[in-house]
Amino acid sequence: MNEDDVLENSTFRDSFHEMRRQELRREFPMVVNDGEADPAVLDWNFLIFCASAISSFRTERSEASVLRVATSCLTNENTDESQKQAAVLLLNRIGNSRTVQMAAAKGLVQPQVPASLPPLLRLESIRGSMARVIPIASGERLEVNRFQREVWQIAQSNQWISVSAPTSAGKSRIVREWFLELLRETPRLTAVYLCPTRALVEEVSADYRSSVPINTGVFTMPWDPKISEGDKRVLVLTQERLHLVQEKFSDFKVDLLFVDEAQGLGAVERGILLQQVIDRAVAANARMQVIFASPLSSNPDIHLTHRPKEVSSEHFVSEAVTVNQNLLRVEAVKGKPLLRAVRYAHEGTIRNLGHIELPERPNSLPERIANVAFALGGKSGGNIVYVNGASEAEKVSAVLAQLNRKSIQNDEVRNLQKLLETVVHPDYALIDALNAGIAFHYGNMPLVVRSEIERLFSSGHIGYLVCTSTLLEGVNLPCRNIFMRNPKKGVGNPLTESDFWNLAGRAGRWGKEFQGNVVCIDTDVSGTWENLPLVRKRSKLILATTQGLARTPDLLEYIDRSERSAISGPEEYLFSYLCSRYAAGRDLTDMLSKVPEESLRDELRNRIGAVVDNAPFPKEIISRHSGVSPFAMERLLASFSAESDLENLWLPGPTEGDSKLKYQRALCRIGEHVTTAFGSVAMSPDSDKRKWQLANLIVNWMLGVPLPMLIDQRIYQRKNIPAAIRGVLSDVENIVRFHAPKHLALYEDLVRVEALRRGQPVPSSRPDVVMLLELGVSKPNEVALTTLGLSRTSTVALAAYVPVEPWMGDEALNWLSNFDIKRLPLPKIVEKEVLALRSGLARLEPPSLSEQ
């Protein structure tokens, strides 16, 4: 028998659809029936029999069908005890013990295998449970699902692994357990966990600090003085930070590398730098183990393209389904502005469910989104509303707060409000929204704020969370419902179908909910949904390097234009990457084989060789400054040669009197010769107000000036307070912590090149501008605290209590571990962060002799 014998059986299909319809009506009791027939009586024994027949098939359709029958049976009040126990056996058979545990916690079933079951079924259940357990070096037994067990087995016998599975299949968890197992078994190990964002770095590093073996260092900053010490270490980094580590330590070798959200290799900006740091890690240790994890796709083998030829590799796709999902559409009802039709997708077709009535007649787009979300989400928690940008997030949140009409009396929410008043601004719109249990969340927020919002949402204190595309970047934020309308990724880019399903994977909290719902709003409005999905499909992964080389004529055209003037664009990253490989002495033959025509291949190779071989600066400058065209470097260096006195070109420390003026001039010079990231070129540096604004922000940020003061400076210039707040947060994230360190580091390196060319001395002590911009503080003791893993927000809050005398050795750790934080008037969330870090660091320290 094959699965189609069951899934295409007309009786099963009709029964399964009726089961789904009844399930949706229980899920959304506010949806009014549009005159459809009363619910039919379901033959649960027949449904369970059919689900059992297909439970051995590993396809998404079979697993989803088995899961839906089992969970519907558990939650249906008309099923008896024997049917519920059969549903438990089905869930155990497909390796979904967490759903069984959830059902037991809700009092729906007994978690133990009942003695009344026939011996063969009892034996099957016990055997299935044993098959889902992995014995580990600590002597414990690790309970896993089928997908996780397969990952473990493949990792035991291969060096390069690429796995692809739906969101919530458990990819990150099994990789973490593999990291821990190797740390327990291996006397020396350097493991790197690559995260797509800084926010995820903080979340993952906290998790690892609480779980790695004693004497294992967990590091998140390239400047941590202990990063090169010890036999065992885990580095949780973004690709930018790994690049800095590789530059700082020329002999840095990685034994185990995990690339989370590996589909990012297809993004131009992130993907090419990510490929570059992987290449460099491979060059340093060709025998390292590399694991790529990506959402459900058709071709995870593409991530194995650049593996060394001698290493073993394996890829696999799992269609593991851990939680049910419903895809719904909400559309207008002609002539009735307060009503909305609700439809749902079932096996590739759209079926009618009924209609809802909106709380208020919407007059704007934010009101339309908020009213639909509130009408379906009600006052229960677990609702995420996906919007296109920070401004829209604030507007939708304000409407939801008005609709909710309740005041949250909760100490934890109030603690967050107090933190926002202290570390962002007293007029921040989020403070008012929280009064009604509503919040918004976007990438430019301080990490400590975002983390607390996520925690309060997960715990149910926040009922609606309005998010932007940061939700696609690995943020672990599952929910019950996701609402979206005309979703985009970034500015003006419609969400691709693969991104849609990656986002939809957050709907349904495995172990908390039996199902999740993805609600698409205004699907009847022309032009609103460019990629309206109906059935989940495997996405096709791409590599930005391969895609770029397939468009070699565009790349050659860019090279021609870039030689003459400063041009930023996607081709710049690829050109820089190819030049870096050539400058490092790596063969380009395999890489350029992706170019379709031999003549274009030869022309590109010649252009790369000419620009690198004739560069008027050391070749390592090219690889050190990824993403910048060598032509731009050459133009910037040439501009220095016209200066008679190099003294005024060196970047000063933030405490120097003329620092803002010097940074403004540096930004103007970079803008003229390298990039437009800091704004368009003005007639003269003196008239360039935008670069003066950014220079002021850069210097004050490095000085550790609190965020509210930085925002007040912008409010003085712009009377629109919400826009001023968003503007500062955006500039901090995109300029101060990304473009500024990237381009100012190049600027400083080229000033050094010019000084050496002239035979002039290079100042012996130069400020590490990249570090100061990343950390956002400059005093040595504050730098020491942030290097330990404390956020800038908490470090700035503690600044008044930190000793002035510079710490030596472990004095920063000793101070952090021993000062009485309870006596200080700090926000409770800052206090909590300090205590959590203190606890995590304490367990990693070896015991003293008196404790042994």
C-alpha positions in Angstrom: 0.0 0.0 0.0 1.2 3.5 -0.7 0.1 6.7 1.0 -2.2 7.8 -2.0 -4.4 4.7 -1.4 -5.4 6.5 1.8 -5.0 10.1 1.1 -6.9 10.0 -2.2 -9.7 7.8 -0.8 -12.9 9.8 -1.2 -14.4 8.7 2.1 -11.2 9.6 4.0 -10.9 13.0 2.2 -14.5 13.9 3.0 -14.1 12.9 6.6 -10.8 14.6 6.9 -12.2 17.9 5.5 -15.2 17.8 7.8 -12.9 17.2 10.7 -10.8 20.3 9.7 -13.9 22.4 9.3 -15.1 21.6 12.8 -11.7 22.1 14.2 -11.5 25.6 12.7 -14.9 26.5 14.1 -13.7 25.6 17.5 -10.6 27.6 17.0 -12.5 30.7 15.8 -15.9 30.7 17.5 -16.4 34.4 16.5 -16.7 33.4 12.8 -20.4 33.4 11.9 -21.6 30.4 9.8 -22.9 31.6 6.4 -25.8 29.0 6.3 -23.7 25.9 5.8 -25.1 22.5 7.0 -24.7 21.4 10.6 -21.6 19.5 11.5 -21.6 15.9 10.5 -20.9 13.1 13.0 -17.3 12.0 12.5 -16.3 8.3 12.4 -13.2 8.6 14.6 -12.3 5.0 14.4 -12.1 5.2 10.6 -10.0 8.4 10.8 -7.6 6.9 13.3 -7.3 3.7 11.2 -6.4 5.7 8.1 -3.9 7.8 10.0 -2.3 4.7 11.4 -2.0 3.3 7.8 0.0 6.3 6.6 2.0 7.0 9.8 5.1 5.2 8.5 5.4 7.5 5.5 7.9 10.4 5.9 6.3 12.9 3.5 4.9 16.3 4.7 1.4 15.5 3.6 1.3 12.2 5.5 2.9 13.5 8.6 0.6 16.6 8.6 -2.5 14.4 8.1 -1.5 12.0 11.0 -0.7 15.0 13.3 -4.0 16.7 12.5 -6.1 13.5 13.1 -4.3 12.8 16.3 -4.6 16.3 17.8 -8.2 16.8 16.6 -9.0 13.5 18.3 -7.3 14.6 21.6 -9.1 18.0 21.7 -12.6 16.8 20.5 -15.0 16.4 23.4 -16.9 13.6 21.5 -14.0 11.1 21.4 -13.6 8.4 24.0 -10.6 7.4 26.1 -9.6 4.5 23.8 -9.6 6.8 20.8 -7.5 9.4 22.6 -5.0 6.7 23.6 -4.8 5.6 20.0 -4.1 9.3 19.1 -1.2 9.2 21.6 0.2 6.1 20.0 0.0 7.9 16.6 1.9 10.9 17.9 4.5 8.6 19.5 4.9 6.8 16.2 5.7 10.0 14.3 8.1 11.1 17.1 6.0 13.9 18.4 6.3 13.3 22.2 6.1 17.0 23.0 2.5 17.2 21.8 1.7 14.1 24.0 3.3 15.9 27.0 1.2 19.0 26.2 -2.0 17.0 26.0 -1.2 15.3 29.3 -0.4 18.7 30.9 -3.8 20.0 29.8 -5.5 16.9 31.3 -6.6 15.4 28.0 -4.8 12.1 28.3 -2.6 10.0 30.7 1.0 10.3 29.7 1.8 6.7 30.5 1.1 3.8 28.2 -2.1 2.2 29.7 -2.0 -1.4 30.8 -5.3 -2.0 29.0 -3.6 -1.7 25.6 -3.0 -5.0 23.7 0.5 -6.3 24.2 1.7 -5.7 20.7 0.6 -2.0 20.9 2.3 -1.6 24.2 5.5 -3.1 22.8 5.3 -0.8 19.8 4.9 2.2 22.0 7.9 1.2 24.2 10.1 0.4 21.2 9.2 3.7 19.6 10.1 5.6 22.7 13.5 3.8 22.9 14.2 4.6 19.2 13.8 8.4 20.0 16.4 8.4 22.7 20.1 9.1 22.1 22.6 8.1 24.8 25.2 10.8 25.4 28.6 11.1 27.0 27.3 12.5 30.3 25.4 9.2 30.9 22.0 10.9 30.2 19.5 10.0 27.5 18.5 12.7 25.0 14.9 12.5 23.8 14.6 13.6 20.2 12.2 13.4 17.3 12.9 11.5 14.0 14.4 14.5 12.3 16.8 15.2 15.2 17.9 11.6 15.4 18.7 11.6 11.7 20.8 14.8 12.1 22.7 13.2 14.9 23.5 10.1 12.9 24.7 12.1 9.9 26.8 14.3 12.1 28.6 11.3 13.5 29.9 10.2 10.1 30.3 13.4 8.0 32.3 16.6 8.0 30.0 18.8 5.9 26.3 18.6 6.5 23.4 20.6 5.1 20.0 20.0 6.6 16.7 21.5 5.6 13.5 21.3 7.6 10.4 23.4 8.4 10.6 26.0 11.2 10.1 24.4 14.6 11.4 21.0 13.5 14.1 21.4 16.2 17.2 22.2 14.1 18.9 24.6 16.6 18.2 22.3 19.6 19.9 19.2 18.1 22.8 21.3 16.9 23.3 22.6 20.4 23.2 19.1 21.8 25.9 18.1 19.2 28.0 21.0 20.3 27.7 19.9 23.9 28.5 16.3 23.1 31.7 17.2 21.3 32.7 19.6 24.1 32.3 16.7 26.6 34.2 14.2 24.4 37.0 16.3 22.9 40.0 17.6 24.9 40.4 20.6 22.7 37.6 22.2 20.6 36.9 25.6 19.1 33.3 25.7 18.0 31.6 28.7 16.2 27.9 29.3 16.1 27.2 31.8 13.3 24.0 33.8 13.9 22.4 36.2 11.3 21.8 39.0 13.9 23.2 40.4 17.1 19.9 39.8 18.8 20.2 36.1 18.2 23.8 36.2 19.4 22.6 37.3 22.8 19.9 34.7 23.0 22.1 31.8 21.9 25.1 32.8 24.0 22.9 33.0 27.1 21.6 29.5 26.4 25.2 28.1 25.9 26.5 29.7 29.0 23.9 27.9 31.0 24.7 24.5 29.4 28.3 24.1 28.3 30.7 22.0 30.5 32.8 23.7 33.2 36.0 25.3 31.9 34.4 26.0 28.5 34.5 29.7 27.5 31.6 31.2 25.7 32.5 34.4 23.8 30.5 36.9 21.7 33.1 39.7 21.2 36.3 39.6 19.2 37.9 41.8 21.9 37.4 39.5 24.8 40.9 39.2 26.3 40.3 35.5 27.1 39.1 34.5 23.7 42.4 32.9 22.8 42.8 31.1 26.2 41.7 27.6 27.3 41.3 24.3 25.5 37.5 24.5 24.9 35.6 27.5 23.6 32.3 28.4 21.9 32.2 31.6 19.9 28.6 32.8 19.2 29.1 35.5 16.5 27.6 37.2 13.5 29.6 36.9 10.3 30.9 40.4 10.8 32.3 39.5 14.2 33.8 36.3 12.9 35.5 38.3 10.2 37.0 40.5 12.9 38.2 37.5 14.8 39.9 36.1 11.7 41.6 39.4 11.2 42.7 39.8 14.8 44.1 36.2 15.1 45.9 35.1 12.0 46.2 31.5 13.3 42.5 31.2 14.4 41.2 27.7 13.6 37.7 26.4 13.9 37.0 22.7 14.6 33.1 23.0 14.4 31.1 25.6 12.5 27.4 25.9 12.5 25.7 28.3 10.1 22.2 29.1 11.3 19.6 30.4 8.8 22.0 29.3 6.0 19.6 30.5 3.4 21.3 33.9 4.1 24.1 32.7 1.7 21.7 33.8 -1.0 21.5 37.4 0.2 24.0 39.7 -1.5 25.2 41.7 1.5 25.2 39.1 4.2 25.7 36.1 1.9 28.9 37.1 0.3 30.6 38.1 3.6 29.3 34.8 5.1 30.8 32.9 2.2 34.1 34.8 2.7 34.4 33.9 6.4 33.5 30.3 5.7 36.2 30.1 3.0 38.8 31.6 5.3 37.8 29.1 8.1 38.2 26.2 5.6 41.6 27.6 4.5 42.8 27.5 8.1 41.4 24.0 8.9 40.2 21.9 5.9 39.1 19.1 8.4 36.7 21.2 10.4 33.1 20.0 10.6 30.5 22.4 9.0 26.8 22.2 9.6 24.3 24.3 7.6 20.7 24.6 8.6 18.0 26.2 6.5 14.1 26.2 6.2 12.4 23.6 4.1 14.0 23.6 0.6 14.5 21.5 -2.4 18.3 21.7 -2.7 20.2 21.9 0.6 23.1 20.3 -1.3 23.9 23.7 -2.7 25.5 24.7 0.6 28.1 21.9 0.1 29.3 23.4 -3.2 32.5 24.9 -1.7 33.5 22.0 0.5 37.1 20.6 0.2 37.1 17.6 -2.2 38.5 15.2 0.4 35.9 15.6 3.1 32.8 13.5 3.6 29.4 15.2 3.2 25.7 14.6 3.4 22.6 16.6 2.9 19.0 15.8 3.6 15.5 17.3 3.6 13.1 16.6 6.4 9.4 17.3 6.0 8.9 16.8 9.7 5.7 18.5 10.8 5.5 19.2 14.6 2.4 21.4 14.8 -0.7 21.9 12.6 -1.1 25.1 10.7 -4.1 26.7 9.1 -3.8 29.2 6.2 -6.7 31.7 6.2 -7.8 34.6 3.9 -9.8 37.6 5.1 -11.6 39.6 2.4 -14.1 42.4 2.1 -17.9 41.7 1.9 -19.4 43.9 -0.8 -21.6 46.7 0.7 -20.9 45.8 4.3 -17.8 47.7 5.5 -17.9 46.1 9.0 -18.0 42.5 7.7 -15.1 40.4 6.4 -15.4 37.0 4.8 -13.1 34.3 6.2 -11.9 31.5 4.0 -9.3 28.7 4.5 -7.0 26.7 2.3 -7.5 23.0 2.1 -5.6 20.7 -0.2 -4.9 23.4 -2.7 -8.4 24.9 -2.7 -10.1 27.8 -0.9 -13.1 26.9 1.2 -15.6 29.3 2.9 -15.6 29.3 6.7 -18.0 32.3 7.4 -17.7 35.9 8.3 -16.6 38.2 11.1 -17.7 41.6 12.2 -15.0 44.2 12.8 -15.0 46.1 16.1 -14.9 49.5 14.3 -15.1 50.7 10.7 -11.5 51.1 9.5 -10.6 54.4 7.7 -6.9 53.7 7.2 -4.5 50.8 6.4 -3.3 50.5 10.0 -6.9 50.5 11.2 -7.8 47.8 8.7 -5.0 45.5 9.8 -5.6 46.1 13.5 -9.4 45.5 13.3 -9.0 42.2 11.5 -6.3 41.0 13.9 -8.4 42.0 16.9 -11.6 40.5 15.5 -10.0 37.1 15.1 -7.4 37.2 17.9 -9.7 38.6 20.5 -8.4 39.2 24.0 -6.4 35.9 24.0 -2.6 36.0 23.7 -0.1 34.7 21.2 -0.9 37.1 18.3 1.8 38.5 16.0 1.0 41.1 13.4 3.6 41.4 10.6 3.9 44.9 9.1 6.2 46.7 6.7 8.4 49.0 8.8 8.8 50.6 12.2 6.4 53.5 11.6 3.6 51.2 10.5 4.3 49.0 13.6 3.8 51.9 15.9 0.6 53.0 14.1 -1.0 49.5 14.2 0.0 49.1 17.8 -1.7 52.3 18.7 -5.0 51.1 17.0 -4.8 47.7 18.8 -4.3 49.5 22.1 -7.5 51.5 21.5 -9.4 48.4 20.5 -8.3 46.4 23.5 -9.6 49.0 26.0 -8.1 47.4 29.0 -5.3 48.5 31.4 -2.6 45.9 32.2 -1.8 45.9 35.9 1.4 43.9 35.9 4.7 44.5 37.6 6.7 42.9 34.8 5.1 45.1 32.2 5.6 48.1 34.4 9.3 47.2 34.8 9.6 47.3 31.0 7.9 50.7 30.8 10.3 52.1 33.4 13.2 50.7 31.4 12.0 52.3 28.2 11.6 55.7 30.0 15.2 55.4 31.2 17.1 53.9 28.3 15.1 54.9 25.2 12.9 58.0 25.9 10.0 59.0 28.1 7.9 59.8 25.0 8.5 56.4 23.3 5.2 55.2 21.8 5.7 51.7 23.1 5.2 52.8 26.7 1.5 53.8 26.1 0.9 50.6 24.0 2.1 48.4 26.8 -0.7 49.8 29.0 -3.1 47.7 26.9 -0.9 44.6 26.6 0.2 45.6 23.1 3.8 45.9 21.9 5.8 46.5 18.8 9.2 45.0 17.9 11.7 46.0 15.2 15.4 45.5 14.6 16.7 48.9 15.6 15.6 48.6 19.2 18.1 48.1 22.0 18.7 44.4 22.4 17.7 44.3 26.1 14.4 45.9 25.2 13.7 43.5 22.4 14.6 40.5 24.6 12.2 41.6 27.3 9.4 42.2 24.8 9.9 38.7 23.5 9.9 37.2 27.0 6.7 39.0 28.0 5.0 37.9 24.8 6.1 34.3 25.3 4.8 34.4 28.9 1.4 35.9 27.8 1.8 39.3 29.4 1.7 40.9 25.9 -1.2 39.7 23.8 -0.4 41.3 20.5 3.1 41.9 19.1 3.5 44.0 15.9 6.7 43.0 14.1 8.7 43.8 11.1 11.0 41.6 8.9 13.4 41.0 11.8 11.1 38.1 12.6 12.6 36.4 9.5 16.1 36.7 10.8 16.2 33.7 13.2 14.3 35.4 16.1 12.8 32.5 18.1 9.3 33.9 18.6 6.5 31.3 18.1 2.9 32.4 18.3 -0.7 31.2 18.0 -1.7 33.6 15.1 0.2 35.5 12.5 -1.6 38.3 10.7 -0.1 39.9 7.6 -1.1 42.2 4.7 1.0 42.8 1.6 4.1 41.6 3.4 7.5 42.9 2.4 11.1 42.1 3.4 13.0 45.3 3.8 12.1 48.4 1.8 9.8 47.6 -1.2 10.7 43.9 -1.6 7.7 41.7 -1.7 8.0 38.7 0.6 9.1 35.6 -1.5 7.1 32.4 -1.1 10.0 30.8 0.8 10.2 33.8 3.2 6.4 33.6 3.6 6.6 29.9 4.7 9.6 30.6 6.9 7.6 33.4 8.6 4.5 31.2 8.7 6.5 28.6 10.6 6.3 30.7 13.7 2.5 30.1 13.8 1.9 27.2 16.2 3.9 26.9 19.4 5.2 23.4 19.6 4.5 22.1 23.0 2.1 25.0 23.8 -0.5 24.9 21.0 -2.1 22.1 19.0 -2.2 24.4 15.9 -1.2 27.8 14.6 -3.0 30.1 12.2 -1.6 32.2 9.3 -4.1 35.0 8.4 -3.6 36.8 5.1 -5.6 40.1 5.0 -7.1 41.7 1.9 -6.3 38.9 -0.5 -9.0 40.2 -2.7 -7.4 43.6 -3.2 -5.6 43.8 -6.6 -1.8 44.3 -6.3 -1.7 43.6 -2.6 -0.4 40.1 -2.7 2.3 39.6 -5.3 3.2 36.1 -4.1 -0.1 34.8 -2.6 0.7 31.2 -1.4 -1.8 28.4 -1.3 0.2 25.2 -0.7 3.6 24.9 1.0 6.3 24.3 -1.4 10.0 23.6 -1.0 11.9 26.8 -1.7 15.0 26.8 -3.9 18.2 27.9 -2.2 20.7 30.1 -4.0 24.2 31.3 -3.5 24.7 35.0 -3.9 28.2 34.3 -5.4 26.8 31.9 -8.1 23.8 34.2 -8.9 26.1 37.2 -9.3 28.5 35.3 -11.6 25.6 34.2 -13.8 25.2 38.0 -14.5 28.8 38.6 -15.4 28.0 41.4 -18.0 26.4 43.4 -15.2 29.4 42.8 -13.0 31.9 43.9 -15.7 29.7 47.0 -16.3 29.9 47.8 -12.6 33.7 47.4 -12.6 33.9 49.9 -15.5 31.7 52.5 -13.7 33.3 51.8 -10.2 36.7 52.6 -11.6 35.5 56.2 -12.3 33.3 57.1 -9.4 31.8 55.9 -6.0 29.0 53.5 -6.8 27.4 51.3 -4.2 25.4 48.2 -5.3 25.2 44.4 -5.1 28.0 43.9 -7.6 30.4 45.7 -5.2 30.2 42.8 -2.7 30.9 40.2 -5.3 33.7 42.1 -6.9 35.3 42.7 -3.5 34.9 39.0 -2.7 36.6 37.8 -5.9 39.4 40.3 -5.4 39.9 39.1 -1.9 40.2 35.5 -3.0 42.7 36.4 -5.6 44.7 38.6 -3.2 44.9 35.7 -0.7 46.4 33.5 -3.4 43.4 31.3 -3.8 42.6 29.8 -7.2 39.6 31.3 -9.0 39.2 28.6 -11.5 36.4 26.7 -9.7 34.6 29.9 -8.8 34.7 31.4 -12.3 33.5 28.2 -13.8 30.0 29.5 -12.9 30.5 32.2 -15.6 28.6 30.8 -18.6 30.9 32.2 -21.4 34.6 31.6 -21.7 35.3 35.0 -23.1 33.5 36.7 -20.2 35.3 34.4 -17.8 38.7 35.4 -19.1 37.8 39.1 -19.1 36.7 39.0 -15.5 39.8 37.1 -14.4 42.0 39.6 -16.2 40.2 42.6 -14.6 40.5 41.1 -11.1 44.2 40.3 -11.6 44.9 43.8 -12.9 43.2 45.7 -10.1 44.8 43.5 -7.4 48.2 43.3 -8.8 48.4 47.0 -9.5 46.8 48.2 -6.2 49.0 50.9 -4.6 48.5 49.3 -1.2 49.1 45.9 0.4 46.9 43.1 -0.9 45.7 42.2 2.6 43.8 45.5 2.7 41.4 44.1 0.1 40.5 41.0 2.1 40.4 42.9 5.4 37.7 45.2 4.1 35.1 43.0 2.6 32.4 44.6 0.5 34.4 47.6 -0.6 35.7 47.9 -4.2 39.5 48.1 -4.6 38.9 51.0 -6.9 37.1 52.9 -4.1 40.1 52.1 -1.9 42.5 53.5 -4.5 40.5 56.7 -4.9 40.4 57.3 -1.1 44.1 56.7 -0.8 44.8 59.1 -3.7 42.8 61.8 -1.9 45.3 61.5 1.0 48.3 62.2 -1.2 47.0 65.7 -1.8 47.2 66.5 1.9 50.4 68.1 3.1 49.8 67.2 6.8 48.5 63.7 7.7 48.2 64.6 11.3 44.7 65.9 10.8 43.6 62.8 9.0 44.1 60.3 11.8 40.8 59.4 13.5 40.8 60.7 17.1 39.5 59.1 20.2 36.0 60.4 21.2 37.3 62.4 24.1 39.5 64.6 22.0 38.3 68.2 21.5 38.0 68.3 17.7 36.8 64.7 17.4 33.4 65.5 15.9 34.9 67.8 13.2 37.4 65.2 12.2 34.8 62.5 12.0 32.6 64.7 9.9 35.5 65.4 7.5 36.3 61.7 7.3 32.7 60.9 6.5 32.7 63.6 3.8 35.8 62.2 2.2 34.5 58.6 2.3 31.2 59.8 0.8 33.0 61.5 -2.1 35.3 58.5 -2.9 33.8 55.3 -1.5 30.1 55.1 -0.7 26.8 57.0 -0.5 25.8 55.2 2.7 26.3 58.4 4.8 24.2 60.5 2.4 24.7 62.3 -0.8 27.8 64.4 -1.5 27.3 68.1 -0.5 28.9 71.1 -2.1 31.4 71.4 0.7 32.1 69.6 4.0 31.1 72.7 5.9 27.6 72.6 4.4 27.1 68.8 4.8 24.6 68.8 7.7 23.8 65.1 7.4 27.4 64.0 7.9 27.7 66.5 10.8 24.7 64.9 12.4 26.2 61.5 12.0 29.6 62.5 13.2 27.9 63.9 16.3 26.0 60.7 16.9 29.1 58.5 16.3 31.3 60.4 18.8 28.5 60.6 21.4 27.8 56.9 21.0 31.4 56.0 21.6 31.4 58.2 24.6 28.6 56.1 26.1 26.1 58.9 26.0 22.7 57.4 27.0 20.2 56.9 24.2 17.6 59.4 25.6 20.1 62.2 25.4 21.0 61.2 21.8 17.3 61.3 20.9 16.7 64.6 22.7 19.4 66.1 20.4 17.5 64.8 17.3 14.1 66.0 18.7 15.5 69.5 19.0 16.2 69.3 15.3 12.9 67.5 14.4 9.7 68.3 16.1 8.1 64.9 15.2 9.1 63.0 18.3 8.2 59.4 17.1 10.1 60.0 13.8 13.1 61.4 15.7 13.2 58.4 18.0 13.0 56.0 15.1 15.6 58.0 13.2 18.2 57.7 16.0 17.5 54.0 16.5 17.9 53.4 12.8 21.1 55.5 12.5 22.6 53.7 15.5 21.9 50.3 14.0 22.6 50.9 10.3 25.2 53.7 10.4 27.0 53.7 13.8 27.2 49.9 14.2 27.5 48.9 10.5 28.5 51.3 7.9 30.7 53.5 10.1 32.9 50.7 11.5 33.2 49.2 8.0 34.3 52.3 6.2 36.1 54.2 9.0 38.3 51.1 9.5 39.3 51.2 5.8 39.9 55.0 6.1 42.3 54.5 9.1 44.1 51.6 7.3 44.7 53.8 4.2 45.9 56.7 6.3 48.5 54.3 7.7 49.4 53.2 4.2 50.0 56.8 3.2 52.0 57.6 6.3 54.3 54.6 5.7 54.7 55.6 2.0 55.9 59.0 3.1 58.2 57.5 5.8 56.3 59.2 8.5 55.7 57.6 11.9 52.4 55.9 12.7 51.1 56.8 16.1 51.8 54.0 18.5 48.5 54.1 20.3 45.5 54.4 18.1 41.8 54.1 19.3 40.1 50.9 18.1 37.3 52.7 16.3 35.6 49.5 15.3 35.5 48.2 18.8 34.2 51.5 20.3 31.4 51.7 17.7 30.4 48.1 18.3 30.4 48.4 22.1 29.2 52.0 22.3 31.4 52.9 25.3 35.0 54.0 25.5 36.1 54.0 29.1 38.3 51.0 29.8 36.2 49.5 32.6 33.0 50.0 30.6 34.7 48.3 27.6 35.6 45.4 30.0 32.0 45.0 31.1 30.6 44.9 27.6 33.3 42.5 26.5 32.1 40.1 29.2 28.7 40.1 27.6 26.8 42.9 29.3 24.6 45.0 26.9 25.5 48.7 26.3 22.1 49.6 27.9 23.1 48.0 31.2 26.7 49.1 31.0 25.6 52.7 30.6 23.1 52.3 33.4 26.0 51.1 35.7 28.5 53.7 34.5 28.1 55.9 37.6 29.0 53.1 39.9 32.0 51.6 38.0 35.4 52.4 39.5 37.5 55.0 37.6 40.8 53.2 38.2 41.3 50.8 35.3 40.8 47.1 36.1 43.5 44.5 35.5 43.1 40.8 34.7 39.9 39.4 36.2 39.0 42.5 38.2 36.1 43.3 35.9 34.7 39.8 36.4 35.3 40.0 40.1 33.5 43.4 40.4 30.6 42.2 38.3 30.3 39.1 40.4 30.5 40.7 43.9 29.0 44.2 43.9 25.6 44.5 45.7 23.3 45.3 42.8 20.2 45.2 44.9 21.3 48.4 46.6 21.5 50.4 43.4 18.6 52.4 41.9 18.7 50.5 38.6 15.8 49.4 36.4 14.7 45.9 37.3 15.4 44.5 33.9 19.0 45.8 34.0 19.3 44.2 37.4 18.0 40.9 36.0 20.4 41.0 33.0 23.4 41.5 35.4 22.3 38.7 37.6 21.7 36.3 34.6 25.2 37.2 33.2 26.8 36.8 36.6 25.2 33.3 37.0 26.2 32.3 33.5 29.8 33.4 33.9 30.1 31.9 37.4 29.3 28.3 36.2 32.0 28.6 33.5 34.8 29.4 36.0 36.8 26.5 37.4 36.3 25.9 41.2 38.8 27.3 43.6 41.1 24.9 45.6 38.9 25.4 48.7 35.9 24.2 46.7 37.6 21.1 45.2 
